[in-house]
Amino acid sequence: MKLPPIFVKQVWRKKMHHAIPSLAPLEFDGNNAGMKNLFAMAPIVFLFACEAVSPPQTVDPLPTPQQDTCNASAYSNLLGQDATALERVMLLGQVRVIRPGQVVTMDFRPDRINFNVGADNRITSIHCS
C-alpha cells in the first residue's frame, strides 16, 4: 500500500523539524515556530554581511632615501605641476613618463626615474625603477 504524498510530506516535516530546526517550514502554524527559526538565523546572515573596511592605501609621491637610487628627490619641485614642466627640465639618464592606463615593462632599472602623471595631466609621483 502506497501512502498518499500529503501524509509523507507531513511525516517528513515532523521528523526534520526535530532533527534539524533550521530546515523546519517557515509557515505560520499557530505557535510561530517558523518565525522563531527565521529570527534565529538572522544574526548569522547579518554576520556574513559585515565586512571589515580597510583604509585606502596611499602611495608616497617620492621614494625613501634608501630607495632613491635615481636621484628622484632632486625633482620633488615638479610634483603637482603639469606634465609639460618636464620639457623645461634637463633630465640626464633614463626617464619614463607613465600616464594612466599606459602599458609599461616590469623590468627594474634602479637608475631610471619614473614620473607618474594623473588623468588631469599633473605629476602625481616620482620613483625609481
C-alpha positions, 0 to 999 in steps of 0.5 A: 500500500502506497501512502498518499504524498500529503501524509509523507510530506507531513511525516517528513516535516515532523521528523526534520523539524526535530532533527534539524530546526533550521530546515523546519517550514517557515509557515505560520502554524499557530505557535510561530515556530517558523518565525522563531527559526527565521529570527534565529538565523538572522544574526548569522546572515547579518554576520556574513554581511559585515565586512571589515573596511580597510583604509585606502592605501596611499602611495608616497609621491617620492621614494625613501632615501634608501630607495632613491637610487635615481636621484628622484628627490632632486625633482620633488619641485615638479610634483603637482605641476603639469606634465609639460614642466618636464620639457623645461627640465634637463633630465640626464639618464633614463626617464619614463613618463607613465600616464594612466592606463599606459602599458609599461615593462616590469623590468627594474632599472634602479637608475631610471626615474619614473614620473607618474602623471594623473588623468588631469595631466599633473605629476602625481609621483616620482620613483625609481625603477 
